[in-house]
Amino acid sequence: MRYLTESFILGALRRGRSVEQFLGPYGSPERPGVRYVEVRATKTSYEVFLHAVEDIGSENFFDLGEFPPFDPDDEACEFGRLLGMAEDPLAALTVAEKRAGAERGRWVNEGIVQDEYGDFVRVGRPSDASPDGRPWPDVPDAVWPRA
């Protein structure tokens, strides 16, 4: 099972591990990108970051951490845009849901978001729904405007 239950999400965060969620395509056919959201534990809080990277992957290369930022001139793009912080992990998940369109049942452990991207590539990079048929979340343009 790839997706984490809420208790496993909270446990991972409390142990200082990040959780991530693939949010799908971004940009345009001429300049494709993808986005994903991350909840990261710090010493005193939990931070929520939205990442937008160029879609340069293939079936053999899907390490999103190695992809260049979608907008290299935007410093927030290089390390992710901080969407918010929270004092407890459940509140951080709520920030990710409200600000990035994340879904509670779609979180994965750190690094597994790359497998989500790999599935996306293998089924032809669908623009309307994830490989399992669920519509892509709607990331508000106020958070990160459409390219």
Stockholm file with secondary structure:
# STOCKHOLM 1.0

chainA/1-147         MRYLTESFILGALRRGRSVEQFLGPYGSPERPGVRYVEVRATKTSYEVFLHAVEDIGSENFFDLGEFPPFDPDDEACEFGRLLGMAEDPLAALTVAEKRAGAERGRWVNEGIVQDEYGDFVRVGRPSDASPDGRPWPDVPDAVWPRA
#=GR chainA/1-147 SS CCSCCHHHHHHHHHTTCCEEEEEEEEECSSSEEEEEEEEEECSSCEEEEEEEEECCCBTTBCCGGGSCBSSTTCHHHHHCEEEEEESSHHHHHHHHHHHHCCCGGGCEETTTHHHHHHHHHHTTCCSSBCTTSCBCCCCCTTTSCCC
#=GC SS_cons         CCSCCHHHHHHHHHTTCCEEEEEEEEECSSSEEEEEEEEEECSSCEEEEEEEEECCCBTTBCCGGGSCBSSTTCHHHHHCEEEEEESSHHHHHHHHHHHHCCCGGGCEETTTHHHHHHHHHHTTCCSSBCTTSCBCCCCCTTTSCCC
//
